[in-house]
Amino acid sequence: MSRSPFKKFTLAFFAASVATLAFCALPSHATRMKSASSPSRAHVALAQLPSRSFDFRYVVDVPALPAGSHQLKLWLPLPYEDSRYQSVSNLRIKAPLRYEIRREPEFNDRYAYFDLGAAQVKQPFQIELTFHVKRFEHRVLLHTTPNAPARTEAVDRFLRPDRMVPIDGEIGQLSRQQTDGATQPLEKARKIYDYVIATMHYDHAGTGWGRGDAVWACNAKHGNCTDFHSLFIGMARAAGIPARFEIGFPIPLDAHEGTIPGYHCWAEFFVNGIGWIPIDASEAWQDPSKKDYFFGATDANRVMFSLGRDLTLNPAPAASPLNFLVYPYAELDGKPFTDLKHQFSFRDDAPEGATTAQNH
């Protein structure tokens, strides 16, 4: 991915009744991450790629606080802007109370932060986030090129374990078993990808799924996209391949507007001479005809909200670091507050043909 320069905006925004905020891009940590994300010839030119343009609406309903409460803290994720494959514009937040826009320091994820006293939340209120996005297919040619980004310290950060994604123990042993005989990182990554798809089953049965716990996924062998990709990332890192987690929302293929039931996530891994390579193992499991496509590509039918795991927010929640951020997270008097309601919807720019043909 390439990163364009970003403009500064103020970190605090206020509203007496209803605040509406239109965003420009912020200065990013491009200096830190540039060599990890610069485009190469292995990455197909954007003009040649399918794209999808749409409006996105993210609504959070906050109830009146229980009697005796003192302080509500709320962290609302904002769409990721530091990406070559996603252009965000016309971003607005409508809320009747004060908030600040902040960034996660390591991964550059954006969020709106609300710090509210009980007297401010005597009545229910709503937060509405709207924006326009043009999302491109991210497709990588799986061969080396002379001008590919180099592996740097910023890339190697994604060799380290996360709290729920270890690289030793069961995960390390499984990685060694499944990559036995492979000598090249791309070959190892493909073996791990094939193993995850062949072994995991996509479902929401029972409990434990959806946390992105690689050891749980290794043993349970089922779950949702977070479980698929946590297992892939852990095994890849154990094999010496940098790998990272991205999360956002899927945009339905069979509609031009409507509601979105929940989040979707995917992963990328890094190979010298190529750069970052996207994969979507859970989508490949659900549509085996696209198994080869989703090793080296993600389609335009998605919007990304955040990068990384174990996020460090400011101020830090009591549950810090946060596992990942795609739904609003709130704490009431220092304890997780789960009474928020949220809904997501989209509308394509045009009633028909907003997504160009995908050559899968």
KOLPA-492997 format. One record per residue (C-alpha): residue number from 1; residue in one letter; x, y, z. Coordinates in steps of 0.2 Angstrom, whole numbers, plus 2048, in hexadecimal, padded with zeros to 3 digits. Example, Ala and Ser with C-alpha at 12.3 -4.5 7.8 and 13.67 -1.06 7.14 Angstrom:
<recs>
1, A, 83E, 7EA, 827
2, S, 844, 7FB, 824
</recs>
This chain:
<recs>
1, M, 800, 800, 800
2, S, 806, 812, 7FD
3, R, 803, 820, 808
4, S, 7FF, 832, 803
5, P, 803, 841, 80D
6, F, 7F6, 846, 81A
7, K, 7F0, 857, 820
8, K, 7EE, 85B, 832
9, F, 7DE, 85E, 83B
10, T, 7DA, 863, 84C
11, L, 7D8, 855, 859
12, A, 7C9, 85C, 862
13, F, 7B8, 861, 85C
14, F, 7A9, 867, 865
15, A, 796, 869, 863
16, A, 78A, 872, 86E
17, S, 77C, 868, 867
18, V, 780, 85E, 857
19, A, 792, 85D, 851
20, T, 795, 85A, 83F
21, L, 7A7, 857, 83A
22, A, 7AF, 855, 828
23, F, 7C0, 84D, 828
24, C, 7D0, 850, 81E
25, A, 7DE, 844, 81F
26, L, 7EA, 845, 82E
27, P, 7FD, 844, 82D
28, S, 801, 831, 82F
29, H, 80F, 827, 835
30, A, 815, 826, 823
31, T, 827, 828, 829
32, R, 825, 818, 834
33, M, 81B, 80E, 828
34, K, 820, 814, 816
35, S, 82C, 807, 811
36, A, 81F, 7FA, 817
37, S, 812, 800, 80C
38, S, 819, 808, 7FC
39, P, 812, 801, 7EC
40, S, 81C, 7F7, 7E0
41, R, 819, 7EF, 7CF
42, A, 812, 7E0, 7D8
43, H, 803, 7EA, 7DD
44, V, 7F8, 7ED, 7CF
45, A, 7F5, 800, 7CA
46, L, 7E5, 807, 7D2
47, A, 7DE, 80D, 7C1
48, Q, 7DE, 7FA, 7BB
49, L, 7D5, 7F4, 7CB
50, P, 7C2, 7F2, 7CE
51, S, 7BB, 7FE, 7DB
52, R, 7AB, 802, 7E4
53, S, 7A5, 813, 7EA
54, F, 798, 814, 7F8
55, D, 792, 81E, 807
56, F, 793, 816, 818
57, R, 789, 819, 827
58, Y, 78E, 814, 839
59, V, 781, 817, 847
60, V, 783, 815, 859
61, D, 775, 816, 866
62, V, 77A, 81A, 877
63, P, 76D, 817, 885
64, A, 76B, 822, 894
65, L, 777, 81C, 8A2
66, P, 771, 812, 8B1
67, A, 76E, 81B, 8C1
68, G, 77E, 81E, 8CB
69, S, 78A, 81E, 8BC
70, H, 798, 82B, 8BB
71, Q, 7A1, 82A, 8AB
72, L, 79F, 823, 899
73, K, 7AE, 821, 88E
74, L, 7AB, 81D, 87C
75, W, 7B7, 819, 86D
76, L, 7AF, 819, 85C
77, P, 7BA, 813, 84E
78, L, 7BC, 81D, 83E
79, P, 7C0, 816, 82C
80, Y, 7D2, 813, 829
81, E, 7DA, 820, 81D
82, D, 7EC, 81B, 81C
83, S, 7E9, 80F, 80E
84, R, 7EC, 80F, 7FB
85, Y, 7DD, 805, 7F8
86, Q, 7D0, 80F, 801
87, S, 7CC, 822, 7FF
88, V, 7C1, 829, 80D
89, S, 7B8, 83A, 80B
90, N, 7AA, 844, 812
91, L, 7AC, 83D, 823
92, R, 7A0, 844, 830
93, I, 79B, 840, 842
94, K, 78A, 846, 849
95, A, 789, 846, 85C
96, P, 781, 851, 869
97, L, 790, 850, 874
98, R, 7A3, 855, 874
99, Y, 7B0, 848, 86C
100, E, 7C2, 848, 867
101, I, 7CA, 840, 857
102, R, 7D9, 836, 85C
103, R, 7E5, 829, 854
104, E, 7EC, 819, 85A
105, P, 7FF, 81C, 85B
106, E, 805, 80C, 853
107, F, 7F9, 807, 846
108, N, 7F2, 819, 842
109, D, 7E0, 813, 845
110, R, 7D4, 822, 847
111, Y, 7C6, 823, 854
112, A, 7BB, 830, 85C
113, Y, 7BC, 830, 86F
114, F, 7AD, 835, 87A
115, D, 7B0, 839, 88D
116, L, 79F, 83C, 894
117, G, 798, 83F, 8A6
118, A, 788, 837, 8AC
119, A, 77F, 848, 8AC
120, Q, 783, 849, 899
121, V, 77A, 838, 895
122, K, 76A, 839, 89E
123, Q, 761, 836, 88E
124, P, 765, 82A, 880
125, F, 76F, 832, 871
126, Q, 775, 82C, 860
127, I, 786, 82E, 858
128, E, 786, 82E, 845
129, L, 796, 82B, 83A
130, T, 794, 82D, 827
131, F, 7A1, 82D, 81A
132, H, 7A4, 82A, 807
133, V, 7B1, 81D, 802
134, K, 7B9, 816, 7F2
135, R, 7C0, 805, 7F5
136, F, 7CB, 7FD, 7E8
137, E, 7CF, 7EB, 7E6
138, H, 7E0, 7E7, 7EE
139, R, 7E8, 7DA, 7E3
140, V, 7FB, 7D6, 7E3
141, L, 805, 7CC, 7D5
142, L, 80E, 7BE, 7DE
143, H, 81F, 7C1, 7D7
144, T, 82E, 7CB, 7DD
145, T, 832, 7DC, 7D5
146, P, 842, 7E6, 7D7
147, N, 839, 7F6, 7DE
148, A, 82F, 7ED, 7EB
149, P, 82F, 7F4, 7FD
150, A, 83C, 7EE, 808
151, R, 839, 7E5, 819
152, T, 83C, 7F1, 826
153, E, 83A, 7F3, 839
154, A, 828, 7F9, 836
155, V, 824, 7E9, 82D
156, D, 82D, 7DE, 839
157, R, 822, 7E4, 847
158, F, 815, 7D8, 83F
159, L, 820, 7CA, 844
160, R, 81C, 7CC, 857
161, P, 80E, 7C3, 85F
162, D, 7FE, 7CB, 865
163, R, 7F5, 7C6, 875
164, M, 7E9, 7BA, 86C
165, V, 7F5, 7B6, 85E
166, P, 805, 7AD, 865
167, I, 812, 7A7, 85A
168, D, 819, 799, 865
169, G, 811, 78A, 86D
170, E, 803, 782, 863
171, I, 804, 78F, 856
172, G, 816, 78E, 853
173, Q, 816, 77B, 852
174, L, 807, 77B, 846
175, S, 810, 788, 83B
176, R, 820, 77D, 83A
177, Q, 816, 76E, 836
178, Q, 80B, 776, 828
179, T, 81A, 77F, 820
180, D, 826, 770, 820
181, G, 82F, 76F, 810
182, A, 82B, 780, 80B
183, T, 83A, 78C, 809
184, Q, 833, 79C, 802
185, P, 828, 7A8, 80C
186, L, 81A, 7A8, 7FF
187, E, 81A, 795, 7FE
188, K, 819, 795, 811
189, A, 80B, 7A2, 811
190, R, 801, 798, 804
191, K, 803, 788, 80F
192, I, 7FC, 791, 81E
193, Y, 7EE, 799, 814
194, D, 7E9, 788, 80D
195, Y, 7EA, 780, 81E
196, V, 7DE, 78D, 826
197, I, 7D1, 78B, 819
198, A, 7D2, 778, 819
199, T, 7D1, 777, 82C
200, M, 7C6, 785, 832
201, H, 7B3, 785, 830
202, Y, 7AA, 796, 82F
203, D, 79C, 797, 83C
204, H, 796, 7A0, 84B
205, A, 793, 790, 856
206, G, 795, 790, 868
207, T, 7A0, 79C, 872
208, G, 7B2, 7A2, 870
209, W, 7B1, 7A7, 85D
210, G, 7B4, 7B9, 857
211, R, 7C2, 7BE, 863
212, G, 7D0, 7BA, 857
213, D, 7D8, 7AE, 863
214, A, 7E4, 7A4, 859
215, V, 7E6, 796, 865
216, W, 7D3, 794, 867
217, A, 7D1, 793, 854
218, C, 7DF, 786, 853
219, N, 7D6, 77B, 85F
220, A, 7C4, 77F, 85B
221, K, 7C7, 77F, 848
222, H, 7B8, 78B, 845
223, G, 7B3, 79D, 847
224, N, 7B1, 7AD, 83D
225, C, 7BD, 7B7, 833
226, T, 7C7, 7BD, 843
227, D, 7CA, 7AB, 847
228, F, 7CF, 7A6, 836
229, H, 7DB, 7B5, 834
230, S, 7E3, 7B4, 845
231, L, 7E8, 7A2, 842
232, F, 7EF, 7A7, 831
233, I, 7F9, 7B6, 839
234, G, 7FF, 7AC, 847
235, M, 806, 79E, 83C
236, A, 80D, 7AA, 830
237, R, 816, 7B4, 83D
238, A, 81D, 7A3, 845
239, A, 824, 79F, 834
240, G, 82D, 7B0, 833
241, I, 820, 7B8, 828
242, P, 81A, 7CA, 82D
243, A, 807, 7C9, 82D
244, R, 7FA, 7D6, 833
245, F, 7E7, 7D8, 836
246, E, 7DB, 7E3, 82E
247, I, 7C8, 7E5, 833
248, G, 7B9, 7EF, 82C
249, F, 7A9, 7EB, 824
250, P, 7A3, 7E0, 815
251, I, 799, 7E9, 808
252, P, 78C, 7DD, 801
253, L, 78E, 7D7, 7EF
254, D, 77C, 7D4, 7EB
255, A, 775, 7E6, 7F0
256, H, 778, 7F8, 7ED
257, E, 773, 7FE, 7FE
258, G, 76D, 7F7, 80E
259, T, 773, 7F2, 81F
260, I, 783, 7E8, 824
261, P, 781, 7DB, 832
262, G, 793, 7DC, 838
263, Y, 7A5, 7DE, 836
264, H, 7B2, 7D5, 82B
265, C, 7C4, 7D3, 82C
266, W, 7D3, 7CD, 821
267, A, 7E6, 7CC, 822
268, E, 7F6, 7D0, 819
269, F, 807, 7C8, 819
270, F, 818, 7CF, 813
271, V, 824, 7C8, 807
272, N, 834, 7D0, 802
273, G, 834, 7D5, 7F0
274, I, 821, 7D6, 7EF
275, G, 81B, 7DF, 7FF
276, W, 80B, 7DD, 808
277, I, 800, 7D0, 801
278, P, 7ED, 7CF, 806
279, I, 7E3, 7BF, 80A
280, D, 7D2, 7BC, 80F
281, A, 7D1, 7AA, 815
282, S, 7BF, 7AA, 81C
283, E, 7B8, 7B1, 80B
284, A, 7C2, 7A3, 802
285, W, 7BA, 796, 80E
286, Q, 7A9, 79C, 80A
287, D, 7AC, 79D, 7F7
288, P, 7B9, 790, 7F3
289, S, 7B8, 795, 7E1
290, K, 7C2, 7A5, 7E6
291, K, 7CF, 79C, 7F1
292, D, 7DD, 7A1, 7E5
293, Y, 7D6, 7B2, 7E3
294, F, 7D6, 7B6, 7F5
295, F, 7E8, 7B1, 7F7
296, G, 7F0, 7C2, 7F1
297, A, 7E0, 7CC, 7EF
298, T, 7D1, 7D4, 7F8
299, D, 7C3, 7DA, 7EF
300, A, 7BB, 7EC, 7EF
301, N, 7AC, 7E6, 7F9
302, R, 7B2, 7EC, 80A
303, V, 7B7, 7FB, 814
304, M, 7C5, 7FB, 820
305, F, 7C4, 803, 832
306, S, 7D4, 7FD, 83B
307, L, 7E5, 7F5, 83A
308, G, 7ED, 7EA, 847
309, R, 7E9, 7E2, 858
310, D, 7EC, 7E7, 86A
311, L, 7E8, 7F9, 866
312, T, 7EE, 807, 872
313, L, 7E1, 814, 873
314, N, 7E2, 825, 87C
315, P, 7DC, 825, 88A
316, A, 7DF, 813, 88C
317, P, 7CF, 809, 890
318, A, 7CF, 7FE, 89F
319, A, 7D0, 7EF, 893
320, S, 7DF, 7F6, 88B
321, P, 7E7, 7F1, 87F
322, L, 7D7, 7EF, 875
323, N, 7D6, 7DF, 86B
324, F, 7D0, 7E7, 85B
325, L, 7C5, 7F6, 857
326, V, 7B6, 7F5, 84A
327, Y, 7A7, 7F7, 856
328, P, 7A5, 805, 862
329, Y, 7AD, 801, 873
330, A, 7A7, 809, 883
331, E, 7AB, 808, 895
332, L, 7A0, 80E, 8A3
333, D, 7A9, 812, 8B3
334, G, 7B8, 808, 8AE
335, K, 7AE, 7F8, 8A8
336, P, 7A9, 7F3, 897
337, F, 798, 7FA, 892
338, T, 78F, 7EF, 886
339, D, 77E, 7F8, 885
340, L, 782, 801, 875
341, K, 779, 7FD, 865
342, H, 780, 7FF, 854
343, Q, 77B, 7FE, 842
344, F, 784, 7FF, 832
345, S, 77E, 803, 820
346, F, 784, 808, 80F
347, R, 77E, 80F, 7FE
348, D, 788, 80D, 7EE
349, D, 78B, 81D, 7E4
350, A, 781, 816, 7D5
351, P, 771, 80B, 7D6
352, E, 77A, 7FE, 7CB
353, G, 78B, 7F9, 7C6
354, A, 794, 802, 7D4
355, T, 7A0, 7F3, 7D5
356, T, 7A9, 7EF, 7C5
357, A, 7AB, 7DD, 7C0
358, Q, 7B6, 7D3, 7CB
359, N, 7C2, 7C8, 7C1
360, H, 7C3, 7BA, 7CE
</recs>
